[in-house]
C-alpha cells in the first residue's frame, strides 16, 4: 500500500494526505458514527 503511495506521490503532502478516493469512505464512516 505504501509502495503505491510512494510511487504516485510527487509531493511530501501526498504521503501524509491520502487520495480523495480514500478520504470519502473514511468521512462517511465518521459521519455514520457521529450520527
C-alpha distance matrix in Angstrom:
0.0 3.8 5.3 5.4 6.6 8.8 10.0 11.0 12.2 15.9 17.0 16.3 16.4 13.4 11.3 13.2 13.7 11.1 12.2 15.3 14.0 12.0 15.1 17.6 16.7 16.4 19.8 21.3 20.6 22.2 25.1 25.6 25.7 28.1 30.2
3.8 0.0 3.8 5.4 5.0 6.0 8.4 9.9 10.1 13.6 14.3 13.2 13.8 11.3 8.6 10.9 12.3 10.6 12.3 15.9 15.4 13.4 15.8 18.9 18.5 17.7 20.7 22.8 22.2 23.2 26.2 27.2 27.0 29.0 31.5
5.3 3.8 0.0 3.8 5.5 5.1 6.0 8.6 9.7 13.0 14.6 14.2 15.5 12.6 10.5 13.6 14.8 13.1 14.0 17.6 17.0 15.6 18.4 21.2 21.0 20.7 23.7 25.5 25.2 26.5 29.3 30.2 30.3 32.4 34.7
5.4 5.4 3.8 0.0 3.8 5.4 5.0 6.1 8.2 11.7 13.8 14.1 14.7 11.2 10.2 13.2 13.5 11.2 11.2 14.7 13.8 13.1 16.0 18.5 18.6 18.9 21.6 23.3 23.5 24.9 27.4 28.4 28.9 31.0 33.0
6.6 5.0 5.5 3.8 0.0 3.8 5.4 5.3 5.6 9.4 10.6 10.6 10.9 7.6 6.4 9.5 9.9 8.2 8.9 12.7 12.7 11.7 14.0 16.9 17.5 17.2 19.7 21.9 22.1 23.0 25.6 27.0 27.4 29.0 31.2
8.8 6.0 5.1 5.4 3.8 0.0 3.8 5.6 5.1 8.1 9.6 9.5 11.1 8.5 6.9 10.6 12.0 11.3 12.2 15.9 16.4 15.4 17.4 20.5 21.2 20.7 23.0 25.5 25.6 26.3 29.0 30.5 30.7 32.2 34.6
10.0 8.4 6.0 5.0 5.4 3.8 0.0 3.8 5.7 8.1 10.9 12.0 13.5 10.5 10.0 13.7 14.4 13.2 13.0 16.6 16.6 16.4 18.8 21.5 22.3 22.4 24.7 26.8 27.3 28.3 30.7 32.1 32.7 34.3 36.4
11.0 9.9 8.6 6.1 5.3 5.6 3.8 0.0 3.8 6.4 9.3 11.1 11.8 8.3 9.2 12.6 12.3 11.1 10.1 13.5 13.8 14.2 16.3 18.8 20.1 20.4 22.3 24.5 25.4 26.4 28.4 30.1 30.9 32.3 34.2
12.2 10.1 9.7 8.2 5.6 5.1 5.7 3.8 0.0 3.8 5.7 7.3 8.3 5.3 6.3 9.7 10.0 9.9 9.9 13.3 14.6 14.5 15.9 18.8 20.4 20.1 21.7 24.4 25.2 25.6 27.8 29.8 30.3 31.4 33.6
15.9 13.6 13.0 11.7 9.4 8.1 8.1 6.4 3.8 0.0 3.8 7.0 8.5 6.9 8.7 11.7 12.1 12.8 12.5 15.5 17.3 17.5 18.5 21.3 23.3 23.0 24.2 27.0 28.1 28.3 30.2 32.5 33.1 33.9 36.1
17.0 14.3 14.6 13.8 10.6 9.6 10.9 9.3 5.7 3.8 0.0 3.8 5.4 5.4 7.3 9.5 10.2 12.0 12.5 15.3 17.7 17.5 17.7 20.9 23.1 22.2 23.1 26.2 27.3 26.9 28.9 31.5 31.8 32.3 34.6
16.3 13.2 14.2 14.1 10.6 9.5 12.0 11.1 7.3 7.0 3.8 0.0 3.8 5.4 5.5 7.0 9.0 11.4 13.1 16.0 18.4 17.4 17.4 20.9 22.8 21.3 22.4 25.7 26.3 25.6 28.0 30.5 30.4 30.8 33.5
16.4 13.8 15.5 14.7 10.9 11.1 13.5 11.8 8.3 8.5 5.4 3.8 0.0 3.8 5.3 5.1 5.9 8.9 10.7 13.1 15.9 14.9 14.3 17.8 19.9 18.3 19.0 22.4 23.2 22.4 24.5 27.2 27.3 27.5 30.1
13.4 11.3 12.6 11.2 7.6 8.5 10.5 8.3 5.3 6.9 5.4 5.4 3.8 0.0 3.8 5.5 5.2 6.6 7.7 10.8 13.0 12.3 12.6 15.9 17.8 16.9 18.0 21.1 21.9 21.7 23.9 26.2 26.6 27.3 29.6
11.3 8.6 10.5 10.2 6.4 6.9 10.0 9.2 6.3 8.7 7.3 5.5 5.3 3.8 0.0 3.8 5.9 7.0 9.4 12.8 14.5 12.9 13.4 17.1 18.3 16.9 18.6 21.6 21.9 21.7 24.3 26.4 26.3 27.2 29.9
13.2 10.9 13.6 13.2 9.5 10.6 13.7 12.6 9.7 11.7 9.5 7.0 5.1 5.5 3.8 0.0 3.8 6.4 9.7 12.3 14.4 12.3 12.0 15.8 17.0 15.0 16.3 19.7 19.7 19.0 21.7 24.0 23.7 24.3 27.1
13.7 12.3 14.8 13.5 9.9 12.0 14.4 12.3 10.0 12.1 10.2 9.0 5.9 5.2 5.9 3.8 0.0 3.8 6.6 8.7 11.2 9.6 8.7 12.4 14.1 12.4 13.4 16.7 17.3 16.8 19.0 21.5 21.6 22.2 24.7
11.1 10.6 13.1 11.2 8.2 11.3 13.2 11.1 9.9 12.8 12.0 11.4 8.9 6.6 7.0 6.4 3.8 0.0 3.8 6.5 8.0 6.1 6.5 10.1 11.4 10.4 12.0 14.8 15.5 15.7 18.0 20.0 20.4 21.5 23.8
12.2 12.3 14.0 11.2 8.9 12.2 13.0 10.1 9.9 12.5 12.5 13.1 10.7 7.7 9.4 9.7 6.6 3.8 0.0 3.8 5.3 5.4 6.4 9.0 10.9 11.1 12.4 14.7 16.1 16.8 18.5 20.4 21.5 22.7 24.3
15.3 15.9 17.6 14.7 12.7 15.9 16.6 13.5 13.3 15.5 15.3 16.0 13.1 10.8 12.8 12.3 8.7 6.5 3.8 0.0 3.8 5.3 4.8 6.1 9.0 9.8 10.2 12.2 14.3 15.0 16.0 18.1 19.7 20.6 21.9
14.0 15.4 17.0 13.8 12.7 16.4 16.6 13.8 14.6 17.3 17.7 18.4 15.9 13.0 14.5 14.4 11.2 8.0 5.3 3.8 0.0 3.8 5.6 5.7 7.3 9.3 10.5 11.5 13.4 15.1 16.1 17.4 19.3 20.8 21.8
12.0 13.4 15.6 13.1 11.7 15.4 16.4 14.2 14.5 17.5 17.5 17.4 14.9 12.3 12.9 12.3 9.6 6.1 5.4 5.3 3.8 0.0 3.8 5.6 6.0 6.7 8.9 10.4 11.4 12.9 14.7 15.9 17.1 18.9 20.4
15.1 15.8 18.4 16.0 14.0 17.4 18.8 16.3 15.9 18.5 17.7 17.4 14.3 12.6 13.4 12.0 8.7 6.5 6.4 4.8 5.6 3.8 0.0 3.8 5.7 5.2 6.0 8.6 10.0 10.5 12.1 14.1 15.3 16.3 18.0
17.6 18.9 21.2 18.5 16.9 20.5 21.5 18.8 18.8 21.3 20.9 20.9 17.8 15.9 17.1 15.8 12.4 10.1 9.0 6.1 5.7 5.6 3.8 0.0 3.8 5.5 5.2 6.1 8.7 9.9 10.5 12.2 14.2 15.3 16.2
16.7 18.5 21.0 18.6 17.5 21.2 22.3 20.1 20.4 23.3 23.1 22.8 19.9 17.8 18.3 17.0 14.1 11.4 10.9 9.0 7.3 6.0 5.7 3.8 0.0 3.8 5.5 5.0 6.3 8.7 9.9 10.4 12.2 14.3 15.1
16.4 17.7 20.7 18.9 17.2 20.7 22.4 20.4 20.1 23.0 22.2 21.3 18.3 16.9 16.9 15.0 12.4 10.4 11.1 9.8 9.3 6.7 5.2 5.5 3.8 0.0 3.8 5.4 5.1 6.3 8.7 9.8 10.5 12.3 14.1
19.8 20.7 23.7 21.6 19.7 23.0 24.7 22.3 21.7 24.2 23.1 22.4 19.0 18.0 18.6 16.3 13.4 12.0 12.4 10.2 10.5 8.9 6.0 5.2 5.5 3.8 0.0 3.8 5.4 5.0 6.1 8.5 9.7 10.4 12.0
21.3 22.8 25.5 23.3 21.9 25.5 26.8 24.5 24.4 27.0 26.2 25.7 22.4 21.1 21.6 19.7 16.7 14.8 14.7 12.2 11.5 10.4 8.6 6.1 5.0 5.4 3.8 0.0 3.8 5.4 5.1 6.0 8.5 9.9 10.3
20.6 22.2 25.2 23.5 22.1 25.6 27.3 25.4 25.2 28.1 27.3 26.3 23.2 21.9 21.9 19.7 17.3 15.5 16.1 14.3 13.4 11.4 10.0 8.7 6.3 5.1 5.4 3.8 0.0 3.8 5.5 5.0 6.0 8.6 9.8
22.2 23.2 26.5 24.9 23.0 26.3 28.3 26.4 25.6 28.3 26.9 25.6 22.4 21.7 21.7 19.0 16.8 15.7 16.8 15.0 15.1 12.9 10.5 9.9 8.7 6.3 5.0 5.4 3.8 0.0 3.8 5.4 5.0 6.1 8.4
25.1 26.2 29.3 27.4 25.6 29.0 30.7 28.4 27.8 30.2 28.9 28.0 24.5 23.9 24.3 21.7 19.0 18.0 18.5 16.0 16.1 14.7 12.1 10.5 9.9 8.7 6.1 5.1 5.5 3.8 0.0 3.8 5.4 5.2 5.9
25.6 27.2 30.2 28.4 27.0 30.5 32.1 30.1 29.8 32.5 31.5 30.5 27.2 26.2 26.4 24.0 21.5 20.0 20.4 18.1 17.4 15.9 14.1 12.2 10.4 9.8 8.5 6.0 5.0 5.4 3.8 0.0 3.8 5.6 5.1
25.7 27.0 30.3 28.9 27.4 30.7 32.7 30.9 30.3 33.1 31.8 30.4 27.3 26.6 26.3 23.7 21.6 20.4 21.5 19.7 19.3 17.1 15.3 14.2 12.2 10.5 9.7 8.5 6.0 5.0 5.4 3.8 0.0 3.8 5.5
28.1 29.0 32.4 31.0 29.0 32.2 34.3 32.3 31.4 33.9 32.3 30.8 27.5 27.3 27.2 24.3 22.2 21.5 22.7 20.6 20.8 18.9 16.3 15.3 14.3 12.3 10.4 9.9 8.6 6.1 5.2 5.6 3.8 0.0 3.8
30.2 31.5 34.7 33.0 31.2 34.6 36.4 34.2 33.6 36.1 34.6 33.5 30.1 29.6 29.9 27.1 24.7 23.8 24.3 21.9 21.8 20.4 18.0 16.2 15.1 14.1 12.0 10.3 9.8 8.4 5.9 5.1 5.5 3.8 0.0
